[in-house]
Every structure is written in C-alpha cells, then in structure tokens.
Amino acid sequence: MPEADEGGPEMMSFRELARRLVADGVVPRMSNQRISQLAREDPDFPKVVRIGRSHAVDYRAARPYFAGRKSRQGQRTDLKPPAAEA
C-alpha cells in the first residue's frame, strides 16, 4: 500500500502500526505492547487518538519517530547510575 504524499493523517491501531513498521523495514521487530508502553512513557511519542476502546496513531508521524529512535534492546537501565545533572 503506497504512502500518499498529500491528504490527511493515516491513522492506524498499535497492532497495525507494529506490523507496518516491520513490513516497511523501519524496525526489525516490534509488538503492539511495546508501542503501547512507548506511548505511555515517552513524551516524544506522536499524538495518540482514542477510537472507541482502541488507540490509534498517525503513521506519518510514527514512522519518523521510530526511524530516528535508538534501540536499547536488552539494556538493563536499572544498573546504570542516574545521569549527572549539569
């Protein structure tokens, strides 16, 4: 499904977003649970819209977010000392 250059947002559920990010080669693997966690915890995550009981996000905003995001798979953040404040 080609991405349109014009028009409105391309809204999709977290499940569909995870599938599309992998299919488009943006990330090697992704789950809708991880997307949900990022939406809750990362203030830079694109705007989430609630549709009924589901959450949706615009693919045009999510793709650059995930493409520019540094993966920290398996990194134990609880063992790192807090970052020093300047």
Secondary structure, 3 states (H helix, E strand, C coil): CCCCCCCCCCEEEHHHHHHHHHHCCCCCCCCHHHHHHHHHHCCCCCCEEEECCEEEEEHHHHHHHHHCCCCCCCCCHHHCCCCCCC
